[in-house]
Amino acid sequence: MASSPAFLALSLFAVLHLSCCHGQAAGNGGGIVAIYSLGDSITDTGNLVKEAPPGMFETIKHFPYGVTFGRPTGRCSDGLLMIDFLAQDLGLPFLNPYLGKNKSFDHGVNFAVAGATAMDLTDQLNTSMSMPPFAANSLKLQLRWFKDFLKSSFSTDAGNSSHALLINAQGCKVRRRLQSSLVLVGEIGGNDYNYAFFANSSVTEVEKLIPGVVRTIIDAAEEVVHMGANRVIIPGNFPIGCVPGYLAMKAPGSSDYDSMGCLREMNLFAAKHNARLQRAVADLRWSYPNAAIAYADYYNSFLELLSNATTLGFDAASTRKACCGAGGGDYNFDWTRMCGAEGTAACEEPSKYVSWDGIHMTQAAYRAMSRLIYHGKYLEPQILNFPGKK
């Protein structure tokens, strides 16, 4: 008996699904051909400066930002970021920002935006936070950019094939691409807390944001796994009590410092976020055993960097001082005169400093962090195979 058109279409749909969408499982040692990154200023390679209105964030568009790299790039540093060193180590080019024009996205895309939050603006305004973010580039928006990019990049034109076949063929292309890629979901969430702290919310009040922030991050990670990603890294937060910008907010003479000279209460807050995030990542890993999902421990890797600053080439006396800023003192930081503004100056040797502008790190510190995390013990579990490494 002759086959009907509907039966033929259904058969072809099944063949496409089995032959195209059944990709390799994670952890088989396959090479990574692309990186897709979602996040904030720790990862942004130029999206904010493309989107910000004229006159806003002018400082990161000009020297001394980018001074070590040789030109300003929109990175919040004197040079490269962790994402840049990770790309290099995987044998890939630097990730171009999604909002960049006429850029190559053959080996990945950076969707991260400096100032971005995990939660949407509407969710934030329903919390105790009273200071709105200066950029409405939440994780949900970046995820939508990611989906739009994949849809436009892997569109399928199959003549008179049915709509269902076209959708499935496109989905197969996307899944095959993601199965040979690495997706970073974060670091993000730090700004949700920053905006609340800057609005003078207490630590107890800001702690109420943690469940929503973590849930938002995990929901995004689960969504990219559903899209086909099988190598996903979810970073935690830094020990923010060691950051010059936060240290400068504390009244001189306070006794609330730990043995490393960091603010004990702020680090305890960051540790609570990380503990909840780690539990959620473990649950996600259990739910998707065929995907390689790792937690990047920014907190303890940063503390190791501080503990071994001299060995790593940093000036131990400057580990909590901004290279670029104003105000002098212990932190060289003034919230009213940020790096690049009139009256500020950059240090002569950024490579000797951990902090670049009191909020972000120097290229040298980001390089050290990248080695500690991606080549050390702070990626849990280790899901990366670097070229030439046995």
N, C-alpha and C positions, 0 to 999 in steps of 0.2 A: 504494500500500500504506500502511495506517495506521501512524503512528509509535508505537513502544512507549513506555511511561512512562519506561523507563530512557534511551531515546534523547532524549526531551524534556528530561529532567533534565540529561543531559550537554550538550545544546545550550544550555540556559539557563545552565548553569555557564560555558560558553565565552563566551556573550554578556556575562554579568556580569563576567567577568574582563577582557574586552577593553574594555568600555565604562566600567568603574569603576576598574580598577586601572591602566590606561594613563594615568598622570598626566603633568604637565609635567616637562620636564627641568630640572635645576638650572641656574642661571645665566641664566635667561630674563627676569630682572628682576621676577618675580612677587613680590607682597607677602608678608611673614611675618605670619601671624595668631596664632602661639603660640610660646613658648619652653619647652623642656624641659631642665632642668639637673640634672646629676649632679656631685657633688664633695664638698668638705669645707668648712672654716670660711671660706674665701675667698668662698664662694657661699651658704652656709646663711643663710636668711632666717627661721629659727625652728624648724627640726625638732629640733635637739638639746634645746632647753628643753622641748619637748613630750614627749620620750621619756625624758629623764634622770630617775632616781629623785629624790624630794624630798630637798633638801639638797645635791644635787650641782650644780655649775656655777651656784650661786646668783648669783655676781657678774654674769654676763651677763644675768640676768633683771632687774637693777636699775640705777639710775643709779650711776656716770656713763655706763655703756653706754647709747647712744641719746641722749645729752644734746643733740647737735646736731639730731637728728631730732625731739626733743621728748618722746620716751618710749622705754623699752627695748623692743626687738622680737625679741630673740634673735639679732640680728646681732652679730658680734664686731667692733664698731667704735663710734665715737661717733655714727654715722649710717648713710648708705647705702653700698652695695657696688658693685662694677663691674657686676654683673648688673642692679642697679637702674637705673644710668645707661644701660646697653645697652637695657633695656626701654623707658625713656623715649624714647630716640633713635629707636626703631622704632615709636613711637606706641602702645605697649602698657602696660597697668597693671603694677605691681610683681608679681612672682611670689609667690604664696602658698605656704607650706610644705606638703608633702604630708600631714604629720601634723596639720596644723591642722584644726579642726572647723568645719563650716558655712562653708567658704571657697569662693570662686568659682575654678574652674579652667578657665574658658572660654578664657583666653588663655595657658595654660601652667601648668606645675607645677614647683616646686623640690623635687627629691629629695635635694639635698645635705645632709650632716650634719656639723657641726663635729666634728673628731676622726676622721673616717672615713679608712679606708685603701683602697688599691687592692686589695691581696691579702686574701683571707679569713684569719681568725684561724688556722685550721689550717695554711695555707701559711706564715704568718708564724712560727709556733712551730717549723716545720721548718727555719728559717733560723738564722743566728747571733744573731738578736734575742732577748734574754732578757726584755725588759720588755713585757708584753702591753698592747694598746691599751685605753683606758678606754671606748671605744664600739665595738661589734661591727657597725658599719654600713658594711660593705665595698661596693665598687663592684658586686659581684655582687648583693648585697641590694638596692641602689638600682635596679639594672636589673630585678630581679624586681618591685619596686614599680611601676616604669614599665610593665611588661607588664600587671600586674594592673589598673593604672589604665586603660590603653587598652582592655583587655578589657571592663571594667565600663562604661566611658564610651561605647563604640561597639558595644554588644551589639545583636544583630539578632533580631527576632521576625517570622518570616515564615510563621506558621501551620503548615501541614502540609508545608512544603518539606523536602527531605531534609537530613540533617545536613551533608553535603558542601557543599550550597548555602548553608546558614547560615554555615558556617565561612568560605566564600569571600566571602560578602557582608560579613561582619564584617571580614575581612582587607582588603577593598577600602576600607571606611570608614577603617580605621586607616591604610592607606597613603596615602589621599587627604589625611588630616589631616597626616601627617608630611611629605608633599610640599610643604605650605605652611607648614611650621614650621622652627624652628632648634633643633638639639640641641647642647648643650655637654657634652662628656665630660671633665670636670675644670674647674679644676685639681684633680688628685688624685695621690697617690703621695708627696707631701711628708711625710705623717704616717708612712708606712711607714719612712722614713728617720729622722724625728724620734724615734720610739720607740726605734730602734736606737741613735742617738747619745746619747739620754738614759740609756740603759742602759750607757753608757761603751764601746760598741763603737768600734773604730778606723775611720778612713775606709776603709782597705783592706778591712776586714770588711764595712762597709756597702755598698761598691761591688758586692759579690756579689749584692745585692738588685736592682740596676738591671735586668738582663735580665727577671726575673720581673715586676717592677712595670710595665715598658714593655709586655711581652707582655699583661698583664692589661688595661691601658688600651686597647691596640689591638684586642684581642678584643672588648671591650665596644663600641668604636666600630664595628667590623665588624658586630656584631650589630644595632645600631640602623640601620645602612645596609640590612641584610637586611630589617628590619621596614618599611622604606619611607622612612626619612629621606634626604633628598638635600642638606641643608645641615647640615654637622657641623663644629664647632670643637673642637679638641683643644689645650688650653693646656699650655705647659711649666712648669718650676719657676722660682721666683725665685732671684736670687743670694743665697742664704741667709747667706753670709758678711757681708752688709751689715745683717742683722737684729739689733736690739739684744739680743734673747734669746740669740743665739749669740755675739755679741760679748762679752756679760757672762760667758760661760762660759770665756773665754780668760784665762789668767793675765796680770795687768798686766805691761807691759814686754816682751811678746812682740814679736818682729820680723817675725812672719808676717802683715804687713798690706800691701795693695797701695796704689797712689797715692791711692785714694779712701777709705782708712781701713777697708777691708773685709778680712775674713779670706780670704787667697788660697787656702788649701787647701779651704775650704768652698765657695767659688765655683767652683773647678775641679771639685769633685765635682758640683755642680748642673749645670755645663756638660756633663759627661759624660752625665748623665741626659738632658739636652735634646738632645744630639747623636744619641743612640740613638733617642730618641723622634721626632725630625725625620726620620730615615731610615725609621723604621717608618711614619710618616704618609705619606711620599713613596711607599712601596711600596703602601700602602692606596689612595692616590689613583690609582696606576697600575692597580690591580686593579679599581677602580670608576670608570671615566672619566666616567660619566654623573652621578656625585654630586659635589657641591662640598664638598671636605674641606679645611679650612684649619688651619694651625698658628698658635696665638697665642703670640707671643714675649714672655712675661712677663719673661724675664731681661734682654734688652737694652733693653726699654722702661723697666724699673725703673732701670737704670743711666743712661739718658738723663734720667729724672726727677731723679736725684741730681745729675747734671752740670749741670742747668739749674734747680736748686731755687729760686734767687733769682728768676729770670725767671718761674717758675711761681707765685710768691707765697709760697714757704716760707722759713722762717728757715734760712739755710745752716748756721748753727752747731748746729742741732737736728735735722739729717737722720738722725742715728743715735742719737737719744735718744727714749725713750718719753714721750708726752704724759701718760699715766696710769700711775703705778707708784710705786715706792719705791726708796730706795737712793741717789738722787742720782748724783753722779759723771758720767762721760761718757755713760752709757746710761740712767740712771734706771730701772734694772730689777733686780729681785730675785726669783729663782724661788720663794722661800718666801713672798713677799708680792706676789701678782699684783694687777693693777688691780681695784679694787672691794673688796679685802680691807681689814681694819682696818689702819690705818697707812699707807694709800696715798692719793694725791690726784691729781686731774687738772689739767692745765695750763689757763690761762684762755682761750687761743686755740688750740683743736685744729687750726684751718685753717692754722696756721703750722708744724705738725708733719707729718712723713711717717708716723711710726709712732704708732699709738694706744696699744697696751698692751705694746709690746716684741715682739710676735709678728705682730699684725695691723695694718693701715693705717688712717689716718683717712679720713673721708669725702672730704676735700679731695684726699688722695693717690689714693684710688680713682677719683675723678672725672678727675684728670689721667691716670691710667693708662688709663682707658676711652677718653679722647680719643686718646692716643698709639697705642693698639692698634687700636681699631675705626674710627677716622677717620684714622689715620696709616699708617705703613709697617710696623707690626709684626703685621699679620694677613696671613699668607702662604698662598695668595693672598687678595686682597680678594674676599669672596663676599657682602658685604652691600650692599644698596641702601637708603639712608635716605630717608624721606619728604621731599620738597622738594629733594633733592640730585640734581643732574644729572650 
